[in-house]
Amino acid sequence: MPHHAAAFPFRTFDEIAELGLEVHVYCPRCFREVGPIDLTDVRLRGRPFTGARFVCSQARRVYNDDRP
């Protein structure tokens, strides 16, 4: 019998804010954690939580500057 993980009680960033929860973002490249992020930001309004991608502004460069 397959094991199914329990569903989150929210689907969007708006619903997370309504529940009074926080979101922290972790970058596996530079090991930096940022949070809590501003859930009232217009760019997150109505966006689904699962699969959301964030771009780290501090990520380490893994190649030299000669590469395009």
N, CA, C and O atoms as CSV, one atom per row, in Angstrom:
chain,resi,resn,atom,element,x,y,z
A,1,MET,N,N,0.842,-1.169,0.000
A,1,MET,CA,C,0.000,0.000,0.000
A,1,MET,C,C,0.896,1.244,0.000
A,1,MET,O,O,1.740,1.387,0.884
A,2,PRO,N,N,0.726,2.147,-0.978
A,2,PRO,CA,C,1.599,3.329,-1.047
A,2,PRO,C,C,1.323,4.293,0.102
A,2,PRO,O,O,0.190,4.442,0.560
A,3,HIS,N,N,2.377,4.930,0.543
A,3,HIS,CA,C,2.266,5.930,1.604
A,3,HIS,C,C,2.104,7.301,0.963
A,3,HIS,O,O,2.928,7.702,0.141
A,4,HIS,N,N,1.063,8.011,1.326
A,4,HIS,CA,C,0.837,9.353,0.802
A,4,HIS,C,C,1.073,10.368,1.909
A,4,HIS,O,O,0.560,10.238,3.020
A,5,ALA,N,N,1.855,11.372,1.578
A,5,ALA,CA,C,2.104,12.433,2.547
A,5,ALA,C,C,0.834,13.257,2.727
A,5,ALA,O,O,0.033,13.403,1.803
A,6,ALA,N,N,0.671,13.781,3.910
A,6,ALA,CA,C,-0.486,14.632,4.180
A,6,ALA,C,C,-0.377,15.912,3.360
A,6,ALA,O,O,0.716,16.456,3.199
A,7,ALA,N,N,-1.472,16.382,2.857
A,7,ALA,CA,C,-1.490,17.600,2.058
A,7,ALA,C,C,-1.286,18.818,2.964
A,7,ALA,O,O,-1.692,18.824,4.126
A,8,PHE,N,N,-0.656,19.835,2.408
A,8,PHE,CA,C,-0.529,21.085,3.144
A,8,PHE,C,C,-1.921,21.690,3.312
A,8,PHE,O,O,-2.780,21.490,2.452
A,9,PRO,N,N,-2.164,22.422,4.391
A,9,PRO,CA,C,-3.473,23.055,4.578
A,9,PRO,C,C,-3.592,24.373,3.798
A,9,PRO,O,O,-4.496,25.167,4.059
A,10,PHE,N,N,-2.690,24.602,2.853
A,10,PHE,CA,C,-2.709,25.819,2.042
A,10,PHE,C,C,-2.168,25.497,0.659
A,10,PHE,O,O,-1.469,24.502,0.467
A,11,ARG,N,N,-2.498,26.348,-0.298
A,11,ARG,CA,C,-2.010,26.165,-1.666
A,11,ARG,C,C,-1.273,27.388,-2.188
A,11,ARG,O,O,-0.395,27.262,-3.042
A,12,THR,N,N,-1.612,28.554,-1.694
A,12,THR,CA,C,-0.991,29.783,-2.194
A,12,THR,C,C,-0.308,30.535,-1.057
A,12,THR,O,O,-0.531,30.259,0.122
A,13,PHE,N,N,0.529,31.491,-1.447
A,13,PHE,CA,C,1.190,32.331,-0.452
A,13,PHE,C,C,0.166,33.158,0.323
A,13,PHE,O,O,0.367,33.452,1.501
A,14,ASP,N,N,-0.927,33.532,-0.336
A,14,ASP,CA,C,-1.987,34.279,0.354
A,14,ASP,C,C,-2.570,33.464,1.507
A,14,ASP,O,O,-2.801,33.992,2.595
A,15,GLU,N,N,-2.803,32.189,1.264
A,15,GLU,CA,C,-3.367,31.321,2.303
A,15,GLU,C,C,-2.385,31.126,3.458
A,15,GLU,O,O,-2.799,31.010,4.611
A,16,ILE,N,N,-1.095,31.091,3.155
A,16,ILE,CA,C,-0.071,30.981,4.208
A,16,ILE,C,C,-0.145,32.211,5.112
A,16,ILE,O,O,-0.104,32.095,6.337
A,17,ALA,N,N,-0.255,33.381,4.498
A,17,ALA,CA,C,-0.354,34.622,5.270
A,17,ALA,C,C,-1.614,34.632,6.123
A,17,ALA,O,O,-1.573,35.061,7.276
A,18,GLU,N,N,-2.738,34.165,5.573
A,18,GLU,CA,C,-4.000,34.133,6.323
A,18,GLU,C,C,-3.905,33.240,7.555
A,18,GLU,O,O,-4.565,33.492,8.563
A,19,LEU,N,N,-3.084,32.196,7.471
A,19,LEU,CA,C,-2.914,31.287,8.604
A,19,LEU,C,C,-1.909,31.811,9.630
A,19,LEU,O,O,-1.715,31.204,10.684
A,20,GLY,N,N,-1.270,32.945,9.315
A,20,GLY,CA,C,-0.293,33.532,10.235
A,20,GLY,C,C,1.040,32.812,10.236
A,20,GLY,O,O,1.797,32.920,11.201
A,21,LEU,N,N,1.346,32.074,9.168
A,21,LEU,CA,C,2.610,31.343,9.076
A,21,LEU,C,C,3.671,32.186,8.390
A,21,LEU,O,O,3.366,33.219,7.794
A,22,GLU,N,N,4.923,31.740,8.476
A,22,GLU,CA,C,6.044,32.418,7.833
A,22,GLU,C,C,6.650,31.502,6.781
A,22,GLU,O,O,6.514,30.280,6.843
A,23,VAL,N,N,7.321,32.118,5.814
A,23,VAL,CA,C,8.061,31.363,4.800
A,23,VAL,C,C,9.510,31.817,4.857
A,23,VAL,O,O,9.797,33.013,4.829
A,24,HIS,N,N,10.416,30.862,4.937
A,24,HIS,CA,C,11.850,31.108,4.878
A,24,HIS,C,C,12.369,30.396,3.640
A,24,HIS,O,O,11.903,29.306,3.306
A,25,VAL,N,N,13.331,31.007,2.959
A,25,VAL,CA,C,13.890,30.443,1.734
A,25,VAL,C,C,15.350,30.111,1.980
A,25,VAL,O,O,16.095,30.923,2.530
A,26,TYR,N,N,15.762,28.909,1.569
A,26,TYR,CA,C,17.131,28.434,1.754
A,26,TYR,C,C,17.779,28.232,0.388
A,26,TYR,O,O,17.168,27.639,-0.502
A,27,CYS,N,N,19.002,28.714,0.213
A,27,CYS,CA,C,19.753,28.523,-1.031
A,27,CYS,C,C,20.785,27.415,-0.819
A,27,CYS,O,O,21.687,27.567,0.005
A,28,PRO,N,N,20.665,26.307,-1.548
A,28,PRO,CA,C,21.630,25.221,-1.389
A,28,PRO,C,C,22.987,25.524,-2.001
A,28,PRO,O,O,23.949,24.799,-1.747
A,29,ARG,N,N,23.087,26.584,-2.808
A,29,ARG,CA,C,24.372,26.942,-3.416
A,29,ARG,C,C,25.246,27.746,-2.475
A,29,ARG,O,O,26.437,27.463,-2.339
A,30,CYS,N,N,24.670,28.744,-1.824
A,30,CYS,CA,C,25.485,29.603,-0.955
A,30,CYS,C,C,25.187,29.364,0.520
A,30,CYS,O,O,25.791,29.988,1.392
A,31,PHE,N,N,24.243,28.449,0.795
A,31,PHE,CA,C,23.905,28.056,2.166
A,31,PHE,C,C,23.288,29.184,2.976
A,31,PHE,O,O,23.374,29.192,4.204
A,32,ARG,N,N,22.676,30.120,2.302
A,32,ARG,CA,C,22.071,31.265,2.968
A,32,ARG,C,C,20.580,31.026,3.150
A,32,ARG,O,O,19.915,30.473,2.274
A,33,GLU,N,N,20.068,31.447,4.293
A,33,GLU,CA,C,18.636,31.373,4.545
A,33,GLU,C,C,18.101,32.789,4.712
A,33,GLU,O,O,18.683,33.601,5.431
A,34,VAL,N,N,17.008,33.072,4.053
A,34,VAL,CA,C,16.390,34.388,4.129
A,34,VAL,C,C,14.970,34.201,4.617
A,34,VAL,O,O,14.262,33.303,4.161
A,35,GLY,N,N,14.562,35.026,5.519
A,35,GLY,CA,C,13.187,34.927,5.959
A,35,GLY,C,C,12.993,35.619,7.277
A,35,GLY,O,O,13.952,35.951,7.975
A,36,PRO,N,N,11.780,35.825,7.599
A,36,PRO,CA,C,10.620,35.480,6.786
A,36,PRO,C,C,10.485,36.436,5.606
A,36,PRO,O,O,10.793,37.623,5.716
A,37,ILE,N,N,10.024,35.908,4.482
A,37,ILE,CA,C,9.814,36.755,3.317
A,37,ILE,C,C,8.476,37.475,3.464
A,37,ILE,O,O,7.604,37.040,4.217
A,38,ASP,N,N,8.326,38.567,2.743
A,38,ASP,CA,C,7.117,39.394,2.822
A,38,ASP,C,C,6.007,38.739,2.003
A,38,ASP,O,O,6.022,38.800,0.773
A,39,LEU,N,N,5.059,38.124,2.670
A,39,LEU,CA,C,3.970,37.420,1.993
A,39,LEU,C,C,2.935,38.371,1.405
A,39,LEU,O,O,2.036,37.937,0.684
A,40,THR,N,N,3.052,39.672,1.704
A,40,THR,CA,C,2.129,40.641,1.121
A,40,THR,C,C,2.672,41.219,-0.186
A,40,THR,O,O,2.008,42.038,-0.821
A,41,ASP,N,N,3.867,40.804,-0.591
A,41,ASP,CA,C,4.469,41.279,-1.839
A,41,ASP,C,C,3.543,40.943,-3.000
A,41,ASP,O,O,3.080,39.809,-3.123
A,42,VAL,N,N,3.278,41.916,-3.839
A,42,VAL,CA,C,2.346,41.744,-4.956
A,42,VAL,C,C,2.795,40.627,-5.908
A,42,VAL,O,O,1.957,40.014,-6.569
A,43,ARG,N,N,4.096,40.356,-5.987
A,43,ARG,CA,C,4.599,39.297,-6.877
A,43,ARG,C,C,4.212,37.902,-6.400
A,43,ARG,O,O,4.249,36.953,-7.183
A,44,LEU,N,N,3.844,37.762,-5.135
A,44,LEU,CA,C,3.442,36.461,-4.601
A,44,LEU,C,C,1.933,36.282,-4.558
A,44,LEU,O,O,1.446,35.177,-4.315
A,45,ARG,N,N,1.196,37.343,-4.790
A,45,ARG,CA,C,-0.259,37.306,-4.670
A,45,ARG,C,C,-0.866,36.261,-5.608
A,45,ARG,O,O,-0.702,36.334,-6.826
A,46,GLY,N,N,-1.559,35.302,-5.029
A,46,GLY,CA,C,-2.242,34.271,-5.807
A,46,GLY,C,C,-1.353,33.170,-6.347
A,46,GLY,O,O,-1.847,32.231,-6.971
A,47,ARG,N,N,-0.047,33.265,-6.118
A,47,ARG,CA,C,0.868,32.251,-6.643
A,47,ARG,C,C,0.848,30.996,-5.789
A,47,ARG,O,O,0.757,31.075,-4.564
A,48,PRO,N,N,0.932,29.835,-6.433
A,48,PRO,CA,C,0.977,28.594,-5.660
A,48,PRO,C,C,2.284,28.481,-4.886
A,48,PRO,O,O,3.340,28.901,-5.358
A,49,PHE,N,N,2.193,27.912,-3.698
A,49,PHE,CA,C,3.364,27.736,-2.843
A,49,PHE,C,C,4.279,26.631,-3.359
A,49,PHE,O,O,5.492,26.817,-3.451
A,50,THR,N,N,3.700,25.489,-3.695
A,50,THR,CA,C,4.515,24.373,-4.143
A,50,THR,C,C,5.072,24.666,-5.530
A,50,THR,O,O,4.351,25.115,-6.421
A,51,GLY,N,N,6.327,24.411,-5.693
A,51,GLY,CA,C,6.980,24.633,-6.974
A,51,GLY,C,C,7.459,26.052,-7.195
A,51,GLY,O,O,8.025,26.349,-8.248
A,52,ALA,N,N,7.248,26.941,-6.230
A,52,ALA,CA,C,7.702,28.327,-6.389
A,52,ALA,C,C,9.225,28.349,-6.417
A,52,ALA,O,O,9.886,27.670,-5.631
A,53,ARG,N,N,9.761,29.131,-7.328
A,53,ARG,CA,C,11.213,29.238,-7.459
A,53,ARG,C,C,11.660,30.629,-7.047
A,53,ARG,O,O,11.013,31.626,-7.371
A,54,PHE,N,N,12.765,30.683,-6.334
A,54,PHE,CA,C,13.359,31.941,-5.919
A,54,PHE,C,C,14.790,31.970,-6.422
A,54,PHE,O,O,15.451,30.933,-6.477
A,55,VAL,N,N,15.272,33.144,-6.790
A,55,VAL,CA,C,16.635,33.294,-7.289
A,55,VAL,C,C,17.463,33.965,-6.208
A,55,VAL,O,O,17.103,35.029,-5.704
A,56,CYS,N,N,18.564,33.338,-5.861
A,56,CYS,CA,C,19.447,33.874,-4.827
A,56,CYS,C,C,20.352,34.944,-5.426
A,56,CYS,O,O,20.964,34.732,-6.473
A,57,SER,N,N,20.432,36.069,-4.774
A,57,SER,CA,C,21.297,37.150,-5.247
A,57,SER,C,C,22.718,37.006,-4.717
A,57,SER,O,O,23.598,37.773,-5.107
A,58,GLN,N,N,22.954,36.056,-3.850
A,58,GLN,CA,C,24.267,35.883,-3.239
A,58,GLN,C,C,24.946,34.577,-3.634
A,58,GLN,O,O,25.989,34.242,-3.072
A,59,ALA,N,N,24.390,33.832,-4.579
A,59,ALA,CA,C,24.927,32.515,-4.925
A,59,ALA,C,C,26.380,32.614,-5.362
A,59,ALA,O,O,26.775,33.544,-6.066
A,60,ARG,N,N,27.165,31.636,-4.930
A,60,ARG,CA,C,28.577,31.595,-5.294
A,60,ARG,C,C,28.723,31.324,-6.780
A,60,ARG,O,O,27.946,30.555,-7.347
A,61,ARG,N,N,29.694,31.935,-7.410
A,61,ARG,CA,C,29.970,31.642,-8.814
A,61,ARG,C,C,30.733,30.328,-8.867
A,61,ARG,O,O,31.691,30.128,-8.120
A,62,VAL,N,N,30.310,29.438,-9.745
A,62,VAL,CA,C,30.964,28.136,-9.852
A,62,VAL,C,C,31.750,28.021,-11.164
A,62,VAL,O,O,32.164,26.927,-11.547
A,63,TYR,N,N,31.950,29.137,-11.841
A,63,TYR,CA,C,32.741,29.170,-13.065
A,63,TYR,C,C,33.506,30.475,-13.083
A,63,TYR,O,O,33.226,31.385,-12.303
A,64,ASN,N,N,34.480,30.560,-13.986
A,64,ASN,CA,C,35.274,31.799,-14.013
A,64,ASN,C,C,34.560,32.856,-14.839
A,64,ASN,O,O,33.574,32.555,-15.511
A,65,ASP,N,N,35.043,34.081,-14.796
A,65,ASP,CA,C,34.377,35.201,-15.467
A,65,ASP,C,C,34.505,35.153,-16.983
A,65,ASP,O,O,33.834,35.923,-17.671
A,66,ASP,N,N,35.343,34.276,-17.527
A,66,ASP,CA,C,35.509,34.194,-18.972
A,66,ASP,C,C,34.350,33.471,-19.640
A,66,ASP,O,O,34.156,33.591,-20.850
A,67,ARG,N,N,33.599,32.741,-18.881
A,67,ARG,CA,C,32.480,31.964,-19.433
A,67,ARG,C,C,31.273,32.868,-19.636
A,67,ARG,O,O,30.955,33.670,-18.759
A,68,PRO,N,N,30.591,32.755,-20.777
A,68,PRO,CA,C,29.428,33.617,-21.027
A,68,PRO,C,C,28.264,33.318,-20.101
A,68,PRO,O,O,27.220,33.963,-20.193
